[in-house]
């Protein structure tokens, strides 16, 4: 598809045709989870109806078919991330498990008392709490890079916090709360200059634009399938294969072993080393289908989303008493906002009555909200299947909310 036509893709998403409280669904909670195209739903059905068998362990036809489909999905993931090899692509339950895996396996192997872990104020709890836990275990210290009032990373401060003590730098590629796109390649380059290992939380980035992991230069990259038009309960942690092979396993059991004896056990290389037990086979296969659906339209879809962002920003700015929170120089199609006199939860409830689904609260970014002096925000987040008509529907409903709260 060389040009993007939202009217062409919307019928691919069955849920977009339903009514909510008697009104057409306007789904603007895509940063929390995306909707699924029919081809993904069909991939799940087809696996359980036609291929259901365990992978890697059987010599019968169903097992061979399931294994081929599962490993083909891994190859699709590699292409999606701009990689030439899939060996560093580990299937996990989501980015949260991927980050926990790195914290547990890399962190307890490499971190020592006095070492520093550099995070940013933009981080989701999933990229904070695992590092707090491993810091407590190892004696390492967490250091936090600030953001500007507009929501950009303070790159000068970030650079100043890097030192020979910095052993790990972990940051989000795109902020789920503000939509800020971090200069990930530059941040990685600065971290590498002091010898640090770099992990990037790619949940929001993978849903909006092409990710080129080799160009970023990081050591680990994680994203979740459910934010990228795939199923829940599946995600990917990519790690440099030569680095993954040096790490102890995260969990133990079938398929991650090379040989088991009561005298001792030896483990396989990555990615199997980190996929103990029966994996989410159907989820991995359907994630591959989702990524194949997205890749041909990704560039045009992103341009459409940016047009939606521009239109929605202008529409919301025109509403008296409404304040947009986070206006970074580079953003994806996420708008956090407040209305004078109204609590975010009340805004969300009133919009829901008009069939409009948004997210309200701290967005699993309580440290960021504390820094901004806010209890939370209302957040509208767009995907490529959203329309300009839905932007207007959001604006009109918010004007109604504003009048009720005045």
HELIX and SHEET records of a PDB file:
HELIX    1   1 UNK A    6  UNK A   10  1                                   5    
HELIX    2   2 UNK A   14  UNK A   17  5                                   4    
HELIX    3   3 UNK A   38  UNK A   46  1                                   9    
HELIX    4   4 UNK A   47  UNK A   51  3                                   5    
HELIX    5   5 UNK A   61  UNK A   80  1                                  20    
HELIX    6   6 UNK A   95  UNK A  102  1                                   8    
HELIX    7   7 UNK A  103  UNK A  107  3                                   5    
HELIX    8   8 UNK A  108  UNK A  110  1                                   3    
HELIX    9   9 UNK A  125  UNK A  127  5                                   3    
HELIX   10  10 UNK A  129  UNK A  138  1                                  10    
HELIX   11  11 UNK A  155  UNK A  161  1                                   7    
HELIX   12  12 UNK A  184  UNK A  193  1                                  10    
HELIX   13  13 UNK A  203  UNK A  206  1                                   4    
HELIX   14  14 UNK A  213  UNK A  216  1                                   4    
HELIX   15  15 UNK A  225  UNK A  227  5                                   3    
HELIX   16  16 UNK A  241  UNK A  244  1                                   4    
HELIX   17  17 UNK A  272  UNK A  274  5                                   3    
HELIX   18  18 UNK A  281  UNK A  295  1                                  15    
HELIX   19  19 UNK A  298  UNK A  317  1                                  20    
HELIX   20  20 UNK A  344  UNK A  353  1                                  10    
HELIX   21  21 UNK A  366  UNK A  372  1                                   7    
HELIX   22  22 UNK A  388  UNK A  405  1                                  18    
SHEET    1   A 2 UNK A  19  UNK A  20  0                                        
SHEET    2   A 2 UNK A  23  UNK A  24 -1                                        
SHEET    1   B 2 UNK A  26  UNK A  27  0                                        
SHEET    2   B 2 UNK A 356  UNK A 357  1                                        
SHEET    1   C 7 UNK A  89  UNK A  92  0                                        
SHEET    2   C 7 UNK A 235  UNK A 239 -1                                        
SHEET    3   C 7 UNK A 220  UNK A 224 -1                                        
SHEET    4   C 7 UNK A 197  UNK A 201  1                                        
SHEET    5   C 7 UNK A 166  UNK A 172  1                                        
SHEET    6   C 7 UNK A 116  UNK A 120  1                                        
SHEET    7   C 7 UNK A 141  UNK A 145  1                                        
SHEET    1   D 2 UNK A 257  UNK A 261  0                                        
SHEET    2   D 2 UNK A 264  UNK A 267 -1                                        
SHEET    1   E 4 UNK A 322  UNK A 325  0                                        
SHEET    2   E 4 UNK A 334  UNK A 339 -1                                        
SHEET    3   E 4 UNK A 377  UNK A 381 -1                                        
SHEET    4   E 4 UNK A 359  UNK A 361 -1                                        
END                                                                             
